[in-house]
């Protein structure tokens, strides 16, 4: 039976570093993915409302967008939402910052949604 003297069973540091890196990735995903999904849902809602903008005045569209942002728990307020109709074009702009808390750090993720599309009246 041959004995290996150089092999001592050490080498757990790579496993520990990999486990820590995996933990950090999971924490980032756990915190950031829901914010990104909510932001994308708000943008999709704004695009959908822009398609049917001919039937509602801009202040009602803004109210619907603010309601949806509240429903998605996004910190959008009236001062940072602009909905205006210029001729046969609807322009929407929403700017907000979502604070994402990590242990020992708060990341402020800024979003700027802009939609500019023609209104089709049937």
The first five atom37 places (N, CA, C, CB, O) and aatype in JSON, in Angstrom:
{
  "aatype": [20, 20, 20, 20, 20, 20, 20, 20, 20, 20, 20, 20, 20, 20, 20, 20, 20, 20, 20, 20, 20, 20, 20, 20, 20, 20, 20, 20, 20, 20, 20, 20, 20, 20, 20, 20, 20, 20, 20, 20, 20, 20, 20, 20, 20, 20, 20, 20, 20, 20, 20, 20, 20, 20, 20, 20, 20, 20, 20, 20, 20, 20, 20, 20, 20, 20, 20, 20, 20, 20, 20, 20, 20, 20, 20, 20, 20, 20, 20, 20, 20, 20, 20, 20, 20, 20, 20, 20, 20, 20, 20, 20, 20, 20, 20, 20, 20, 20, 20, 20, 20, 20, 20, 20, 20, 20, 20, 20, 20, 20, 20, 20, 20, 20, 20, 20, 20, 20, 20, 20, 20, 20],
  "atom_mask": [
    [1, 1, 1, 1, 1],
    [1, 1, 1, 1, 1],
    [1, 1, 1, 1, 1],
    [1, 1, 1, 1, 1],
    [1, 1, 1, 1, 1],
    [1, 1, 1, 1, 1],
    [1, 1, 1, 1, 1],
    [1, 1, 1, 1, 1],
    [1, 1, 1, 1, 1],
    [1, 1, 1, 1, 1],
    [1, 1, 1, 1, 1],
    [1, 1, 1, 1, 1],
    [1, 1, 1, 1, 1],
    [1, 1, 1, 1, 1],
    [1, 1, 1, 1, 1],
    [1, 1, 1, 1, 1],
    [1, 1, 1, 1, 1],
    [1, 1, 1, 1, 1],
    [1, 1, 1, 1, 1],
    [1, 1, 1, 1, 1],
    [1, 1, 1, 1, 1],
    [1, 1, 1, 1, 1],
    [1, 1, 1, 1, 1],
    [1, 1, 1, 1, 1],
    [1, 1, 1, 1, 1],
    [1, 1, 1, 1, 1],
    [1, 1, 1, 1, 1],
    [1, 1, 1, 1, 1],
    [1, 1, 1, 1, 1],
    [1, 1, 1, 1, 1],
    [1, 1, 1, 1, 1],
    [1, 1, 1, 1, 1],
    [1, 1, 1, 1, 1],
    [1, 1, 1, 1, 1],
    [1, 1, 1, 1, 1],
    [1, 1, 1, 1, 1],
    [1, 1, 1, 1, 1],
    [1, 1, 1, 1, 1],
    [1, 1, 1, 1, 1],
    [1, 1, 1, 1, 1],
    [1, 1, 1, 1, 1],
    [1, 1, 1, 1, 1],
    [1, 1, 1, 1, 1],
    [1, 1, 1, 1, 1],
    [1, 1, 1, 1, 1],
    [1, 1, 1, 1, 1],
    [1, 1, 1, 1, 1],
    [1, 1, 1, 1, 1],
    [1, 1, 1, 1, 1],
    [1, 1, 1, 1, 1],
    [1, 1, 1, 1, 1],
    [1, 1, 1, 1, 1],
    [1, 1, 1, 1, 1],
    [1, 1, 1, 1, 1],
    [1, 1, 1, 1, 1],
    [1, 1, 1, 1, 1],
    [1, 1, 1, 1, 1],
    [1, 1, 1, 1, 1],
    [1, 1, 1, 1, 1],
    [1, 1, 1, 1, 1],
    [1, 1, 1, 1, 1],
    [1, 1, 1, 1, 1],
    [1, 1, 1, 1, 1],
    [1, 1, 1, 1, 1],
    [1, 1, 1, 1, 1],
    [1, 1, 1, 1, 1],
    [1, 1, 1, 1, 1],
    [1, 1, 1, 1, 1],
    [1, 1, 1, 1, 1],
    [1, 1, 1, 1, 1],
    [1, 1, 1, 1, 1],
    [1, 1, 1, 1, 1],
    [1, 1, 1, 1, 1],
    [1, 1, 1, 1, 1],
    [1, 1, 1, 1, 1],
    [1, 1, 1, 1, 1],
    [1, 1, 1, 1, 1],
    [1, 1, 1, 1, 1],
    [1, 1, 1, 1, 1],
    [1, 1, 1, 1, 1],
    [1, 1, 1, 1, 1],
    [1, 1, 1, 1, 1],
    [1, 1, 1, 1, 1],
    [1, 1, 1, 1, 1],
    [1, 1, 1, 1, 1],
    [1, 1, 1, 1, 1],
    [1, 1, 1, 1, 1],
    [1, 1, 1, 1, 1],
    [1, 1, 1, 1, 1],
    [1, 1, 1, 1, 1],
    [1, 1, 1, 1, 1],
    [1, 1, 1, 1, 1],
    [1, 1, 1, 1, 1],
    [1, 1, 1, 1, 1],
    [1, 1, 1, 1, 1],
    [1, 1, 1, 1, 1],
    [1, 1, 1, 1, 1],
    [1, 1, 1, 1, 1],
    [1, 1, 1, 1, 1],
    [1, 1, 1, 1, 1],
    [1, 1, 1, 1, 1],
    [1, 1, 1, 1, 1],
    [1, 1, 1, 1, 1],
    [1, 1, 1, 1, 1],
    [1, 1, 1, 1, 1],
    [1, 1, 1, 1, 1],
    [1, 1, 1, 1, 1],
    [1, 1, 1, 1, 1],
    [1, 1, 1, 1, 1],
    [1, 1, 1, 1, 1],
    [1, 1, 1, 1, 1],
    [1, 1, 1, 1, 1],
    [1, 1, 1, 1, 1],
    [1, 1, 1, 1, 1],
    [1, 1, 1, 1, 1],
    [1, 1, 1, 1, 1],
    [1, 1, 1, 1, 1],
    [1, 1, 1, 1, 1],
    [1, 1, 1, 1, 1],
    [1, 1, 1, 1, 1],
    [1, 1, 1, 1, 1],
    [1, 1, 1, 1, 1]
  ],
  "atom_positions": [
    [[0.83, -1.17, 0.0], [0.0, 0.0, 0.0], [0.89, 1.25, 0.0], [-0.96, -0.01, 1.21], [1.78, 1.39, 0.85]],
    [[0.65, 2.12, -0.95], [1.47, 3.31, -1.12], [0.91, 4.46, -0.28], [1.56, 3.7, -2.61], [-0.31, 4.67, -0.25]],
    [[1.76, 5.17, 0.36], [1.34, 6.25, 1.23], [1.7, 7.6, 0.61], [1.98, 6.1, 2.63], [2.81, 7.76, 0.11]],
    [[0.78, 8.57, 0.64], [1.04, 9.9, 0.08], [1.34, 10.87, 1.21], [-0.18, 10.4, -0.77], [0.46, 11.21, 2.0]],
    [[2.54, 11.29, 1.27], [2.95, 12.17, 2.36], [2.6, 13.63, 2.06], [4.47, 12.02, 2.61], [2.28, 14.38, 2.98]],
    [[2.66, 14.05, 0.78], [2.44, 15.46, 0.43], [0.97, 15.86, 0.53], [2.93, 15.72, -0.98], [0.66, 17.05, 0.57]],
    [[0.08, 14.92, 0.58], [-1.33, 15.23, 0.62], [-1.78, 15.3, 2.07], [-2.16, 14.18, -0.17], [-1.75, 14.3, 2.79]],
    [[-2.19, 16.51, 2.51], [-2.52, 16.68, 3.92], [-4.0, 16.93, 4.15], [-1.73, 17.82, 4.49], [-4.4, 17.04, 5.31]],
    [[-4.83, 17.01, 3.11], [-6.26, 17.23, 3.3], [-6.65, 18.7, 3.4], [-6.72, 16.52, 4.53], [-7.81, 19.01, 3.67]],
    [[-5.71, 19.59, 3.2], [-6.02, 21.0, 3.25], [-6.55, 21.44, 1.89], [-4.78, 21.83, 3.64], [-6.4, 20.72, 0.9]],
    [[-7.14, 22.58, 1.84], [-7.69, 23.08, 0.59], [-9.15, 23.48, 0.74], [-7.53, 22.05, -0.5], [-9.86, 23.62, -0.26]],
    [[-9.59, 23.65, 1.96], [-10.98, 24.05, 2.2], [-11.21, 25.53, 1.93], [-11.37, 23.73, 3.61], [-12.37, 25.96, 1.85]],
    [[-10.17, 26.31, 1.8], [-10.31, 27.75, 1.57], [-11.04, 28.03, 0.26], [-8.94, 28.43, 1.57], [-11.84, 28.96, 0.18]],
    [[-10.78, 27.24, -0.76], [-11.47, 27.43, -2.04], [-12.96, 27.15, -1.91], [-10.88, 26.53, -3.11], [-13.78, 27.84, -2.52]],
    [[-13.31, 26.17, -1.13], [-14.71, 25.84, -0.89], [-15.4, 26.96, -0.11], [-14.84, 24.5, -0.13], [-16.54, 27.32, -0.4]],
    [[-14.71, 27.5, 0.88], [-15.27, 28.58, 1.69], [-15.47, 29.83, 0.85], [-14.36, 28.89, 2.89], [-16.52, 30.47, 0.94]],
    [[-14.49, 30.18, 0.03], [-14.61, 31.35, -0.83], [-15.74, 31.16, -1.84], [-13.29, 31.63, -1.57], [-16.51, 32.09, -2.09]],
    [[-15.87, 29.98, -2.4], [-16.96, 29.7, -3.34], [-18.32, 29.8, -2.65], [-16.79, 28.31, -3.95], [-19.27, 30.32, -3.22]],
    [[-18.41, 29.29, -1.43], [-19.67, 29.36, -0.69], [-20.03, 30.81, -0.36], [-19.58, 28.53, 0.61], [-21.19, 31.19, -0.46]],
    [[-19.04, 31.62, 0.02], [-19.29, 33.04, 0.28], [-19.73, 33.78, -0.98], [-18.03, 33.7, 0.87], [-20.66, 34.58, -0.95]],
    [[-19.05, 33.49, -2.1], [-19.43, 34.13, -3.37], [-20.85, 33.73, -3.76], [-18.44, 33.74, -4.49], [-21.62, 34.58, -4.22]],
    [[-21.2, 32.48, -3.59], [-22.55, 32.02, -3.9], [-23.57, 32.7, -2.99], [-22.65, 30.49, -3.76], [-24.65, 33.07, -3.43]],
    [[-23.22, 32.86, -1.71], [-24.11, 33.56, -0.78], [-24.34, 35.0, -1.16], [-23.55, 33.49, 0.61], [-25.46, 35.5, -1.07]],
    [[-23.28, 35.69, -1.59], [-23.41, 37.09, -2.02], [-24.28, 37.18, -3.27], [-22.01, 37.71, -2.3], [-25.13, 38.07, -3.37]],
    [[-24.09, 36.28, -4.2], [-24.9, 36.28, -5.43], [-26.37, 36.03, -5.11], [-24.39, 35.2, -6.42], [-27.25, 36.68, -5.67]],
    [[-26.63, 35.1, -4.21], [-28.01, 34.81, -3.82], [-28.63, 36.02, -3.12], [-28.07, 33.57, -2.91], [-29.79, 36.34, -3.37]],
    [[-27.88, 36.69, -2.24], [-28.38, 37.88, -1.56], [-28.69, 39.0, -2.56], [-27.36, 38.37, -0.52], [-29.73, 39.64, -2.46]],
    [[-27.79, 39.22, -3.51], [-28.03, 40.24, -4.53], [-29.29, 39.93, -5.34], [-26.82, 40.36, -5.47], [-30.12, 40.81, -5.57]],
    [[-29.41, 38.69, -5.75], [-30.59, 38.3, -6.53], [-31.85, 38.44, -5.7], [-30.45, 36.85, -7.03], [-32.88, 38.9, -6.2]],
    [[-31.79, 38.06, -4.43], [-32.96, 38.12, -3.55], [-33.46, 39.55, -3.38], [-32.62, 37.52, -2.17], [-34.66, 39.79, -3.29]],
    [[-32.54, 40.49, -3.33], [-32.9, 41.9, -3.11], [-33.2, 42.66, -4.41], [-31.79, 42.59, -2.37], [-34.11, 43.48, -4.44]],
    [[-32.44, 42.39, -5.48], [-32.53, 43.22, -6.68], [-33.56, 42.73, -7.7], [-31.2, 43.28, -7.34], [-34.19, 43.55, -8.37]],
    [[-33.75, 41.44, -7.83], [-34.66, 40.91, -8.85], [-36.11, 41.38, -8.64], [-34.62, 39.38, -8.85], [-36.75, 41.78, -9.61]],
    [[-36.66, 41.36, -7.4], [-38.04, 41.86, -7.25], [-38.2, 43.33, -7.62], [-38.49, 41.66, -5.82], [-39.24, 43.73, -8.15]],
    [[-37.18, 44.14, -7.34], [-37.25, 45.57, -7.7], [-37.26, 45.72, -9.22], [-36.06, 46.36, -7.08], [-38.03, 46.51, -9.77]],
    [[-36.4, 44.98, -9.89], [-36.33, 45.05, -11.36], [-37.63, 44.57, -11.99], [-35.15, 44.23, -11.89], [-38.09, 45.15, -12.97]],
    [[-38.22, 43.52, -11.44], [-39.49, 43.0, -11.98], [-40.59, 44.04, -11.79], [-39.88, 41.67, -11.29], [-41.37, 44.27, -12.71]],
    [[-40.67, 44.65, -10.61], [-41.69, 45.67, -10.37], [-41.51, 46.86, -11.29], [-41.65, 46.13, -8.91], [-42.49, 47.41, -11.8]],
    [[-40.27, 47.27, -11.51], [-39.99, 48.38, -12.41], [-40.4, 48.05, -13.84], [-38.51, 48.75, -12.35], [-40.97, 48.89, -14.54]],
    [[-40.1, 46.84, -14.28], [-40.49, 46.42, -15.63], [-42.0, 46.35, -15.77], [-39.86, 45.05, -15.98], [-42.55, 46.68, -16.82]],
    [[-42.7, 45.92, -14.71], [-44.15, 45.87, -14.76], [-44.75, 47.27, -14.86], [-44.7, 45.15, -13.54], [-45.73, 47.48, -15.57]],
    [[-44.16, 48.23, -14.15], [-44.64, 49.61, -14.25], [-44.42, 50.16, -15.66], [-43.93, 50.51, -13.21], [-45.3, 50.82, -16.21]],
    [[-43.26, 49.89, -16.24], [-42.98, 50.35, -17.6], [-43.96, 49.73, -18.6], [-41.54, 50.01, -18.0], [-44.47, 50.42, -19.48]],
    [[-44.23, 48.44, -18.46], [-45.2, 47.78, -19.34], [-46.59, 48.38, -19.18], [-45.25, 46.27, -19.04], [-47.32, 48.56, -20.16]],
    [[-46.96, 48.71, -17.93], [-48.26, 49.33, -17.68], [-48.32, 50.71, -18.34], [-48.51, 49.46, -16.17], [-49.35, 51.08, -18.92]],
    [[-47.23, 51.47, -18.26], [-47.2, 52.78, -18.9], [-47.33, 52.65, -20.41], [-45.9, 53.53, -18.54], [-48.05, 53.44, -21.04]],
    [[-46.66, 51.68, -21.01], [-46.79, 51.47, -22.45], [-48.21, 51.08, -22.83], [-45.82, 50.38, -22.92], [-48.75, 51.55, -23.84]],
    [[-48.82, 50.23, -22.02], [-50.2, 49.82, -22.29], [-51.15, 51.01, -22.2], [-50.64, 48.72, -21.31], [-52.06, 51.13, -23.02]],
    [[-50.94, 51.88, -21.22], [-51.79, 53.05, -21.09], [-51.56, 54.03, -22.24], [-51.54, 53.75, -19.74], [-52.48, 54.72, -22.67]],
    [[-50.34, 54.09, -22.75], [-50.04, 54.98, -23.87], [-50.76, 54.52, -25.14], [-48.52, 55.05, -24.12], [-51.1, 55.34, -25.99]],
    [[-50.98, 53.21, -25.28], [-51.69, 52.7, -26.46], [-53.12, 53.2, -26.51], [-51.67, 51.18, -26.46], [-53.66, 53.44, -27.59]],
    [[-53.73, 53.35, -25.34], [-55.13, 53.75, -25.28], [-55.28, 55.16, -24.73], [-55.92, 52.76, -24.41], [-56.29, 55.48, -24.1]],
    [[-54.3, 56.0, -24.96], [-54.28, 57.34, -24.39], [-55.32, 58.27, -25.0], [-52.93, 57.94, -24.57], [-55.6, 59.32, -24.42]],
    [[-55.89, 57.93, -26.13], [-56.86, 58.81, -26.78], [-58.15, 58.9, -25.98], [-57.15, 58.31, -28.19], [-58.88, 59.89, -26.08]],
    [[-58.45, 57.89, -25.17], [-59.73, 57.86, -24.47], [-59.69, 58.53, -23.1], [-60.18, 56.44, -24.31], [-60.75, 58.76, -22.51]],
    [[-58.51, 58.86, -22.56], [-58.41, 59.45, -21.23], [-57.58, 60.73, -21.26], [-57.8, 58.46, -20.25], [-56.63, 60.83, -22.04]],
    [[-57.92, 61.7, -20.43], [-57.08, 62.89, -20.32], [-55.79, 62.56, -19.56], [-57.84, 64.03, -19.61], [-55.74, 61.58, -18.83]],
    [[-54.74, 63.38, -19.73], [-53.45, 63.09, -19.11], [-53.49, 62.97, -17.58], [-52.48, 64.17, -19.48], [-52.75, 62.16, -17.01]],
    [[-54.33, 63.76, -16.9], [-54.36, 63.67, -15.44], [-54.93, 62.34, -14.96], [-55.17, 64.81, -14.86], [-54.51, 61.83, -13.92]],
    [[-55.88, 61.77, -15.69], [-56.39, 60.45, -15.33], [-55.36, 59.36, -15.61], [-57.69, 60.15, -16.08], [-55.25, 58.4, -14.85]],
    [[-54.61, 59.5, -16.71], [-53.54, 58.56, -16.99], [-52.49, 58.6, -15.88], [-52.89, 58.87, -18.35], [-52.0, 57.56, -15.44]],
    [[-52.14, 59.81, -15.44], [-51.17, 59.95, -14.36], [-51.69, 59.3, -13.08], [-50.85, 61.43, -14.1], [-50.92, 58.65, -12.36]],
    [[-52.97, 59.46, -12.79], [-53.55, 58.83, -11.62], [-53.49, 57.32, -11.68], [-54.98, 59.27, -11.46], [-53.2, 56.66, -10.68]],
    [[-53.75, 56.76, -12.86], [-53.67, 55.3, -13.02], [-52.24, 54.81, -12.87], [-54.23, 54.89, -14.39], [-52.02, 53.75, -12.28]],
    [[-51.27, 55.55, -13.38], [-49.87, 55.16, -13.26], [-49.42, 55.24, -11.8], [-48.98, 56.06, -14.14], [-48.71, 54.35, -11.33]],
    [[-49.81, 56.3, -11.08], [-49.47, 56.41, -9.67], [-50.1, 55.29, -8.85], [-49.9, 57.76, -9.13], [-49.48, 54.76, -7.93]],
    [[-51.34, 54.93, -9.18], [-52.01, 53.83, -8.5], [-51.25, 52.52, -8.71], [-53.46, 53.69, -8.99], [-51.05, 51.75, -7.77]],
    [[-50.82, 52.28, -9.95], [-50.08, 51.04, -10.26], [-48.71, 51.04, -9.55], [-49.89, 50.89, -11.79], [-48.27, 49.99, -9.08]],
    [[-48.05, 52.19, -9.49], [-46.76, 52.27, -8.79], [-46.94, 51.98, -7.3], [-46.12, 53.66, -9.0], [-46.11, 51.3, -6.7]],
    [[-48.01, 52.49, -6.72], [-48.3, 52.2, -5.31], [-48.58, 50.72, -5.11], [-49.5, 53.03, -4.82], [-48.12, 50.12, -4.14]],
    [[-49.31, 50.14, -6.03], [-49.62, 48.71, -5.97], [-48.34, 47.87, -6.05], [-50.58, 48.32, -7.1], [-48.25, 46.82, -5.4]],
    [[-47.37, 48.31, -6.84], [-46.1, 47.6, -7.01], [-45.07, 47.99, -5.94], [-45.53, 47.88, -8.39], [-43.95, 47.49, -5.95]],
    [[-45.45, 48.87, -5.02], [-44.59, 49.36, -3.94], [-43.36, 50.08, -4.47], [-44.17, 48.2, -3.06], [-42.25, 49.89, -3.98]],
    [[-43.58, 50.9, -5.48], [-42.5, 51.72, -6.03], [-42.71, 53.17, -5.57], [-42.47, 51.64, -7.6], [-43.84, 53.65, -5.58]],
    [[-41.65, 53.86, -5.16], [-41.78, 55.21, -4.61], [-41.9, 56.3, -5.68], [-40.59, 55.51, -3.72], [-41.02, 57.15, -5.81]],
    [[-42.96, 56.26, -6.44], [-43.2, 57.27, -7.48], [-44.23, 58.25, -6.95], [-43.68, 56.61, -8.82], [-45.27, 57.84, -6.43]],
    [[-43.96, 59.54, -7.08], [-44.91, 60.55, -6.64], [-45.25, 61.5, -7.8], [-44.34, 61.35, -5.45], [-44.67, 61.42, -8.88]],
    [[-46.21, 62.38, -7.54], [-46.7, 63.28, -8.59], [-45.61, 64.19, -9.14], [-47.83, 64.12, -8.06], [-45.63, 64.53, -10.33]],
    [[-44.67, 64.59, -8.3], [-43.63, 65.51, -8.75], [-42.69, 64.88, -9.77], [-42.83, 66.01, -7.56], [-42.08, 65.58, -10.57]],
    [[-42.57, 63.56, -9.73], [-41.63, 62.86, -10.61], [-42.32, 62.09, -11.73], [-40.78, 61.92, -9.81], [-41.7, 61.25, -12.39]],
    [[-43.59, 62.37, -11.93], [-44.34, 61.76, -13.02], [-44.88, 62.87, -13.9], [-45.5, 60.85, -12.49], [-45.54, 63.8, -13.42]],
    [[-44.6, 62.77, -15.18], [-45.09, 63.77, -16.13], [-45.81, 63.05, -17.26], [-43.92, 64.65, -16.69], [-45.23, 62.19, -17.93]],
    [[-47.08, 63.39, -17.46], [-47.88, 62.85, -18.56], [-48.45, 64.05, -19.3], [-49.03, 61.88, -18.04], [-49.16, 64.87, -18.73]],
    [[-48.12, 64.13, -20.58], [-48.62, 65.26, -21.36], [-48.96, 64.81, -22.78], [-47.59, 66.4, -21.4], [-48.34, 63.91, -23.35]],
    [[-49.96, 65.47, -23.31], [-50.37, 65.21, -24.68], [-49.98, 66.43, -25.51], [-51.92, 64.93, -24.78], [-50.4, 67.55, -25.23]],
    [[-49.17, 66.18, -26.52], [-48.72, 67.24, -27.41], [-49.2, 66.89, -28.81], [-47.15, 67.43, -27.37], [-48.65, 66.0, -29.46]],
    [[-50.22, 67.58, -29.24], [-50.8, 67.26, -30.55], [-51.37, 65.85, -30.54], [-49.75, 67.4, -31.66], [-52.24, 65.53, -29.73]],
    [[-50.89, 65.02, -31.42], [-51.36, 63.63, -31.47], [-50.29, 62.68, -30.93], [-51.73, 63.24, -32.92], [-50.16, 61.54, -31.38]],
    [[-49.52, 63.16, -29.94], [-48.47, 62.36, -29.3], [-48.68, 62.38, -27.79], [-47.05, 62.9, -29.67], [-49.02, 63.4, -27.2]],
    [[-48.47, 61.23, -27.17], [-48.51, 61.15, -25.72], [-47.08, 60.96, -25.23], [-49.45, 59.99, -25.22], [-46.34, 60.12, -25.75]],
    [[-46.71, 61.72, -24.22], [-45.36, 61.63, -23.66], [-45.5, 61.37, -22.16], [-44.53, 62.93, -23.94], [-46.18, 62.11, -21.45]],
    [[-44.84, 60.31, -21.7], [-44.87, 59.95, -20.28], [-43.43, 59.85, -19.79], [-45.64, 58.62, -20.05], [-42.56, 59.33, -20.48]],
    [[-43.21, 60.34, -18.59], [-41.9, 60.27, -17.99], [-42.06, 60.01, -16.49], [-41.08, 61.57, -18.24], [-42.77, 60.75, -15.8]],
    [[-41.42, 58.96, -16.0], [-41.47, 58.61, -14.58], [-40.03, 58.42, -14.09], [-42.32, 57.32, -14.33], [-39.27, 57.63, -14.64]],
    [[-39.69, 59.16, -13.04], [-38.36, 59.05, -12.44], [-38.52, 58.77, -10.95], [-37.51, 60.35, -12.67], [-39.24, 59.48, -10.24]],
    [[-37.85, 57.73, -10.5], [-37.92, 57.39, -9.09], [-36.67, 56.62, -8.69], [-39.19, 56.56, -8.78], [-35.96, 56.07, -9.54]],
    [[-36.41, 56.59, -7.4], [-35.26, 55.9, -6.85], [-35.75, 54.94, -5.78], [-34.22, 56.9, -6.27], [-36.48, 55.32, -4.87]],
    [[-35.32, 53.69, -5.9], [-35.71, 52.65, -4.94], [-34.52, 52.35, -4.05], [-36.21, 51.36, -5.67], [-33.47, 51.93, -4.55]],
    [[-34.65, 52.55, -2.73], [-33.55, 52.17, -1.83], [-33.58, 50.66, -1.58], [-33.64, 52.95, -0.49], [-34.6, 50.12, -1.16]],
    [[-32.47, 50.0, -1.84], [-32.36, 48.55, -1.62], [-31.36, 48.36, -0.47], [-31.89, 47.79, -2.93], [-30.19, 48.73, -0.58]],
    [[-31.85, 47.77, 0.61], [-31.03, 47.61, 1.82], [-30.24, 46.31, 1.81], [-31.9, 47.68, 3.06], [-30.8, 45.23, 1.59]],
    [[-28.96, 46.43, 2.04], [-28.07, 45.29, 2.24], [-27.47, 45.43, 3.63], [-26.96, 45.22, 1.13], [-27.51, 46.52, 4.21]],
    [[-26.93, 44.38, 4.18], [-26.29, 44.51, 5.49], [-25.15, 45.53, 5.45], [-25.76, 43.13, 5.97], [-24.12, 45.31, 4.82]],
    [[-25.36, 46.64, 6.14], [-24.32, 47.66, 6.21], [-24.3, 48.65, 5.06], [-23.02, 47.01, 6.29], [-23.43, 49.52, 5.03]],
    [[-25.23, 48.54, 4.11], [-25.19, 49.43, 2.94], [-26.6, 49.56, 2.35], [-24.19, 48.89, 1.88], [-27.35, 48.59, 2.31]],
    [[-26.94, 50.75, 1.89], [-28.2, 50.99, 1.19], [-27.87, 51.47, -0.22], [-29.1, 52.03, 1.94], [-27.27, 52.53, -0.4]],
    [[-28.27, 50.67, -1.21], [-28.04, 51.03, -2.61], [-29.26, 51.77, -3.13], [-27.74, 49.76, -3.48], [-30.38, 51.29, -2.97]],
    [[-29.06, 52.91, -3.74], [-30.17, 53.69, -4.3], [-30.2, 53.46, -5.8], [-30.03, 55.22, -3.97], [-29.35, 53.97, -6.53]],
    [[-31.2, 52.69, -6.25], [-31.33, 52.3, -7.64], [-32.29, 53.26, -8.32], [-31.81, 50.83, -7.77], [-33.47, 53.31, -7.97]],
    [[-31.8, 54.03, -9.28], [-32.61, 55.03, -9.98], [-33.16, 54.47, -11.27], [-31.78, 56.29, -10.27], [-32.49, 53.75, -12.01]],
    [[-34.42, 54.82, -11.53], [-35.1, 54.4, -12.76], [-35.63, 55.64, -13.47], [-36.25, 53.41, -12.45], [-36.06, 56.6, -12.83]],
    [[-35.59, 55.61, -14.78], [-36.1, 56.71, -15.6], [-36.83, 56.09, -16.79], [-34.93, 57.66, -16.08], [-36.21, 55.68, -17.77]],
    [[-38.15, 56.04, -16.68], [-38.97, 55.47, -17.76], [-39.5, 56.62, -18.63], [-40.15, 54.62, -17.18], [-40.11, 57.56, -18.12]],
    [[-39.26, 56.52, -19.92], [-39.76, 57.53, -20.85], [-40.47, 56.84, -22.0], [-38.61, 58.43, -21.38], [-39.94, 55.92, -22.62]],
    [[-41.67, 57.3, -22.26], [-42.46, 56.76, -23.37], [-42.94, 57.94, -24.2], [-43.67, 55.88, -22.86], [-43.48, 58.91, -23.66]],
    [[-42.74, 57.86, -25.48], [-43.15, 58.91, -26.41], [-43.71, 58.21, -27.64], [-41.94, 59.88, -26.78], [-42.96, 57.67, -28.45]],
    [[-45.03, 58.22, -27.77], [-45.62, 57.5, -28.9], [-46.85, 58.23, -29.44], [-46.01, 56.07, -28.47], [-47.51, 58.98, -28.72]],
    [[-47.13, 58.02, -30.7], [-48.29, 58.68, -31.3], [-49.59, 58.09, -30.78], [-48.23, 58.57, -32.84], [-49.66, 56.92, -30.4]],
    [[-50.63, 58.92, -30.77], [-51.96, 58.47, -30.37], [-52.72, 58.15, -31.64], [-52.71, 59.55, -29.5], [-52.82, 58.96, -32.56]],
    [[-53.26, 56.96, -31.66], [-54.06, 56.55, -32.82], [-55.53, 56.66, -32.44], [-53.7, 55.08, -33.27], [-56.01, 55.98, -31.53]],
    [[-56.23, 57.5, -33.14], [-57.66, 57.68, -32.9], [-58.41, 56.94, -33.99], [-58.05, 59.21, -32.88], [-58.21, 57.18, -35.19]],
    [[-59.27, 56.04, -33.56], [-60.01, 55.22, -34.53], [-61.36, 55.82, -34.84], [-60.2, 53.8, -34.0], [-62.12, 55.26, -35.63]]
  ]
}
